[in-house]
Amino acid sequence: MAAAVLVLLLGALPLAAQPATQAPADRPNILFLFADDQRADTIGAWGNELIDTPNLDRLADEGFSFRRNYVFGSNSGAVCVPSRAMVLTGRSWMRSPNDMRGVPTLPRQLEAAGYRTFITGKWHNGEEALLRSFDRGTAVYLGGMADHTQVEVQDIEDGELVRRRVGEAFSSELFADATIAFLDEQAALAEGEGADRPFFAYVPFMAPHDPRQPPPEYRERYYRRDLPLPANYMPQHPFDHGVLVLRDENLAAWPRTPEVIRDQLAEYYGLVTHLDEQVGRILAALEENGQAGNTVVVYAADHGLGMGSHGLLGKQNLYEHSMRCPLIVRGPGIPHGSTDAFTYLFDLFPTLLGLGAAETPPGIDGRDLAALWSGDSDAAWRRSVFLPYQDLMRAVRDERYKLIVYPKVDHRQLFDLAEDPDELRNLAADPAHGPTLARLEALLEGWRAAMGDSAPLATADPSPLRRDLTGLERQPDRWQPRWIVDKYFGPPIPDR
């Protein structure tokens, strides 16, 4: 009985190999647009009235939205690395290496089922998996971040990387251009030889990852709006969670001033809006080429971001603003709608393989999202999510409550997300919530057992809980363009 209850709560044990769900003749094209560092609350159609995202709004209006979608934590401060590996393997970072060596990948499985595979954009998981996974690539960036106006890219031809060069456009435009050129080619092929081969195009953008340098008119648009601070804005995180000093958090001084956070939000929103316009260009090309009716479009992001919430700028934490991320799927047979079921990014692996009538290998952690938009399996879906970050943090949340454990400093946070969605009131020490705390601790242990997580949740010699970073000397990151260095690290600049 206990085991059955645990499986119902977790609903995420590795799956056996799954049969194809469609006849090959019905296979759609798959276009996977993947943003970098985009919070789930930066889409107009999802409730943000301050940001301009007409093309993402259109995808949400026509497709199916997953409103409680998460990245499965991270084993790295560069959260994008394991996030991408998990999406492309269907496995948590606890079961698969970040370079995906020896593990079946999503594009390779689709290729084996007859798909043409293509990539443009950011690749952060090693050359071996890249060249093993894709037939072709145009303007591929092998790295984590760069000046958006000077991205060094390469192409993939005949299993090799060729033509190293610096792109001649802003990163989002560069990758959109490559995608549109590929779509044009596929439209031509669809009318001749090889018409029976659908395509899988993977487009991992670099925006809105910093450096926060949207084209000037996009940041100026939001400067003029005098954006409000996040509801959970703090000048500094209230305790040392283990990663207060690293590159992401060094992009502004402590304490975080309202002026700096508003400016960085304006630049961040500008990057999102500029990216949204490139998404619109790609969607228009699909329609002009006659491919929209037989193409599944996925829009997602690898994780969220702090952007002043809880005094944090980065994604190296387990708060909702950093772990939740957008996910919208539109295409033939997929109804308009949304769900609040708990999903992970790695659920896309079996989902897209199912849509492509490709074999799903054994040993994965993802689940087929089609069960949610078909509306027939909510009762058997996950009832909670587990969020592990390195050996520094562990979290679990259910429909209402969330527990975060910080082993290195012997600290716990318990939030009632129904009453406190911004995670501001810690209830862990409140005796009235003792039973809830105990229940969440047991749920956390159940997840850890199911996922093979052996990291200790306590230490005999915890570090000090409090740490004041006021006045800590900072240095600009080498990728920051000159105007950002002058603005945030140098002497005051004249008013805009």
N, C-alpha and C positions, 0 to 999 in steps of 0.2 A: 504493500500500500504506500509506504513512504517513497519508494522508488517511482511509483506512478505519479505521485504528487510532484516530485522533483522534476520529472520529465515535462509535466504540464506547465510548471512554472518557468522552466528554462526554454523548452521548445527549440533547442539549438544544438542538439547532439549531431555529430558527423553523419552525413547521409551516405547511403550506399549508392552505387551507380544507378542512374535513372534512365529509363528508356526515352527515346525521342517522343515528343508530343505532337508533332505535325508531319504530314507527308512532305518530302523534299520539295515538291512542286509548289507548296504554299509558303515557302520560306521568305521572309521579308529581308530587305536590306536593314542593316543596323548602323546607326550613326550615333556615336557616344561622345557627347560634349562634356568635358570635365574641367571645372574651374578649380582654382588653387587658392585656398584660404578664404572661401566665401561663407560667411555666416548664414544660417537658415533664415534669419530675420531681415534679409536684404532683398526681398522680392516683393514688389508692390502687391501682387495678387495674393500673397500670403500675409498681408496685413500691414506692410510698411508703407504709409502714405507719404513718406518723406523722400523716397527714392524713385527714380525713373527707370523702370524695367519693362517697357511695353512688350518686348519679344518674349521674355520669360513669362510675363503675365499671359500672353497668348498661349504659350505651351501649357501653362497651368489651366487655362480656360478650356483647352481642347483635350488635355491629357489627364493622367491620373497622378495625384500628388501624394507623397509619403511624408506626412507632417511630423512624424517622430522617427526620423532616420538618423542613424549614428555611425560614426567611425568606431571601430572596436579598439579604442585606446591606441597605445603606441609603445614600441620598445626603443624609441629614438626621439631626441629633441626635434629632429626633422620629421615631424609627424607624417608629412606627405610621402615619405619613402615606404614605410609599412602600409600606409593607407592604399597606395597604388598596388603594392604587391598583394594585398588582401583582395582588392577588387578583381585583379587579373588571375587569381588562383582559387578564389572562393574559400580560402582558409584564413584563420586568424594568425596573427604574427607569432603565436605560441606554437603553431604547427608547420610553419613554412618560413624559409629564410627570405630576407628582404630582396636578395638578388634572384630569387625564384629558381635557383639551380636544382635540377632534378624534379621539378614540379610541373604538371601540365598547366598551360596558360590558356586563358579565354580565347585569344585570337588563334592560337595553334589548334585548339579543339574545333573552332569554326572552320579553319582552313582544311582540316581533315574531312570535314563534312561538305566541302566544296565551295567555301566562301573565298573571295578575294579579300586580303587583309591589307590595311593601310594605316599609317600613323603620320601625324604631324603634331609638333608641339613638344612639351617637356617630357623627358624620360630620365628617371632618377634611380634606376634599378639595375644598372650594369649592362654591358654590351652583349653578353652571351644570351640573356633572355630576350633582349631587343631583337637581335638578328634571328633568333630561333622562332620568334613569334609573328613576324610581319614579312609579307611578300615584298612590300614597297614602303618607302617613307620619303617624304619631302619636308625639308625644313624641320629637322628633328634637333632639339636642344638637349644635350647630355649634361645635365647639371640641375642644381636645385633652385637657383635664382640668378638674375642678371639685370643690368640696366635694360629696361624694356625697349629702349631705342637702339640697342647695340647687342643683339642676341646672336651668338655664334652658333650656326646650325650646320647640319650635314644631311645628306640624302642616303637612302638605302637602295642599292641596286645589286642584283645578283648575289645577295647575301653579304654584301659589304657596305661599309660606310664610305661615302665618296663626297667630293666637292665641299670641303670645309670652307665656310665663308661667314661674313657678318650680314645678317638680314638687313634689308633696306627699308623696313617699315616697323612701326610699333608692334610689339609681340602679338597682341590679339589680332591685328590686321594681317600680319605675316602668316599666322596659322589659318586664319579664315580664308585668305587668298589661296593657300595650298589646298585647303579642303574643297573650295569651290572648283578649282582646276581638276581635282580628282573626280568630283561629282560630274563635271562636264564629260570627262573621259568615260565614266561608267554609263552615262546616258547614251553615248555613241555606241558603246559595246552592246548595250541592251537591245540595239536594233540589228545586230549582226551576229557573227560567230561568238559563242560564249554567252548568249543571252540567258542561259539557264543558271548562270553563276551569280548569286547575290554578293553583296559586299559588306564587310565590317570595317568601318572607318572610326578610328580612335583619335580623338582630338583633345588632348590634355593641355589646356591653356596655362599660361603663367600668371595671369591676372585673376583676382586682385591682390596677389602676393606683393609684398613690398619689393623694391623701393616704390613708395606710394607716389608715383609720378605720372598721373594720367595726362593726356594732352591738355594744355593750359585751359582751354575753354570748358573742359569737364570739371576740373577742380574749382574754377571760378564760379561755375553754376551753383555749386554747393557752398562755397564760401559765402555767397550772397544770401543763402537761406538761413545762415546762423543756426546750424543744426543743434538740437537739444542734446544734452549729455545722456548717456545710457541710464536707465532707471537704477542700475546697480553700479554706477560710477563710484569709484573710490580713488583718493589720491595715492594710496599705497595698499598693497595686499596686507591684510591684518596679521599674517603670520608667515613664517618661512615654510613653504610647501616643498622645497627642495630644488626648485629651478627658478629662483627669482633673478639670478644673474646669468644671462645667456643672450645670444644675439638678438632674438626677438624682443626681449625686454629692455635692451639697451637703446631702443629707438626713441626714447624720451627720458627726461630726467625724473627722479623721484624728489618730492611728490609729483604725481601727474597733475598738471594744472588744467583747469577747464578750457583755457585757451588752446593749449596744445592738443587736447583730446578732440575738441571741435574741429581744429584744422586737420588733424589726421583722419577724422571721420569724413570730412569733406573730400579729401584726396582718395580715400578708400571708396566712398560712394561714386566718385568720378570714375575710378577704375571699373567698378561694377557696371555703370551705365555705358561706358565705352565698350566693354565686353558684350553687353546686351545688344548693342548695335551690330557687332560682328556676328552674333548669333542670328540676328535678323537677316543679315546678308546671306548666311548659309541656308536658312529656311527658305528665303526667296529663291535661291538657286535650285533647291529641291523642287519647288513648285514649277519654276520655269522649265526644268528638265523633264517634267512629268514623272518624277520619282517619289513625290510626297505620299501618294496613296499606298505605296508598298514599302515604306521605310519606317521602321521604329526609331524614334528619336529619344535618346536618353539625355537628360540634363542633370548633372550632379556636381558636387564639390567634394574635395578630399577630407575636409574638416572645417570647423569654424575658426573663430579668432576672438581674442580678448577685446581689443580696441577700446580700452578704458574701463571695461566691466571688471569689477573687483580689483581695480588698480593694475590690471594686467593688459599687455598689448599682444601677447603671443597665444599659441595654442597648446602650450605645455601644462595643461591643467584639465580637470575633469568636470568643470562647470558646464551647464547646458550650452552656453554661448560658444564654447570651443569644441564640444563633442557632437552636437547636432549639426547636420549639413543638409543642403537641398537635395531632393531627388524627385524628378518628374519624368514620367514615361508617357509618350504619345505614339500612336501608330495603329495599324489595322487590327481590329478586334479588341482594342484596349478602350474601355469606356471612359468618359469624363467622370471624374469624381476624386475622392480623397479618402485617406484612412489615417487614423491615429494609432494604428497597430505599431508595435515596436519593430523596426527593421534596421538592418545593418547594410552598409555599402557592399559587403561581400555577398549579399543576397543577389546582387546583379549577376554573379557568375552562373548559377544554375538557371536563373530567369532567362538570360540571353541565349544560353545553350538550348534551353527548351524551345524558345521562339525560333531558333535556327535549326531545329531537328538534329542537333549535334549531341554526341554522347557526353553525359556528365560523369566524370571519373569518381571513384569512391574516395572517402576520407575527407570530404569537404564540410565546412561549417555553415555555408549559406543555405537558404531555403528559397524555393521558387516563389517569387512575388505574385505570379499569376493567380495563386490561390486567394490573394487579397482582392484583386480587382474583379475576380469572378464571383466574389462574395459568398463563397460556400465553406470557408474554413476558419473564420475568425475565432471560433471557440477552441481550435487546436493550435492557434498561433502562440508566439512568445507572450508571456505575461510579465516579463521583466527584461532588462538589459544589464550586462556586465561590462564595466569600463576599466581596464587595467592600464596604468602608465608606468613603464619601466618597473623598478622595484620600489618606487616612491609613493604611489597612490593606487588605491583600489576603490571602485565605486560600484554600487548596484542601485537601480531604481525600479520601482513598480509603478502602477497606475497613479499613485498619489505621492509616495515618499521616496527620498533618495538619501543614501548613506555614502559618505566618502571617508575613507580611512587613510591616514598618513602615518605609516609605520615608523619612519625615521624620527618623527617628533612626538610620537605617541598622542595623536590628536584625531578626533572624529568630528564630522559634521553630519547633522541630520536635518533635512529640509522637508517641509510639507509643501510640495510643489503646487498643490491645488490652491493653497492660501498664499504661497510665497514663491511664485514662479521665477523671481529674480534671484533666489537663493541668498537671502540677506539675513534670515533669522535662524541661527543654529539652535536646534532643539535637543541636541545630544545629551546635555546635562540636566534636562528637565525631567524630574521623576515621573511626571504624568505621561511621558512618551517612552518610558522604560520598556514596556511590552513591544512597542513598534520598533525600537532600537534592537531589541533581542531578535525579533522576527527578521529584520533586514540583515542582521549579522548572520543568521542561519541561512538566509537566501544567498548571501555573498559566499558562504562556505560551500553551498551546493554548486554554485557556478564554478568556483575554483576547482572543485573535485571533477566536475564535468569537463572542464577545459584543460586539466592537467597543470594548473597553476600552483607552483610550490614556493613562491616568494613569501617570506615571513611577513606576518601582519603586526609584528611587535619586535622591539629591540630591547636588549638589556640596558643599553646606555643611550637613551634618546638625546638628540641634539636640542639646543634651546629652541623654544617655539617662536619667540619674537626676534625680529631682526629689522632694524631701521636702516633704510638705504638712502636716506636724505643726504645729499651732497656727494654721493659716490661718483667718482670721476668716470666719465664715459668717453668712448672713442667712436667715431662714425664707422659704420661697416664699409668695407671696400667697394661694395656695389652701389652705395648711395651716390646719385648724381650731385653735382656741385651745388645746385640751388637748395637741395635738401640738407646738405652738410652746412651750408651757410645759415639756413633757417633754424635748424634744431641743435646744432653743435657749435656754431660760431657766434660772433657778436650779433646783436639785434639788427634786423634788416628793416628798411623803411616800410611803413604801412602799405598794404596792398592798394 
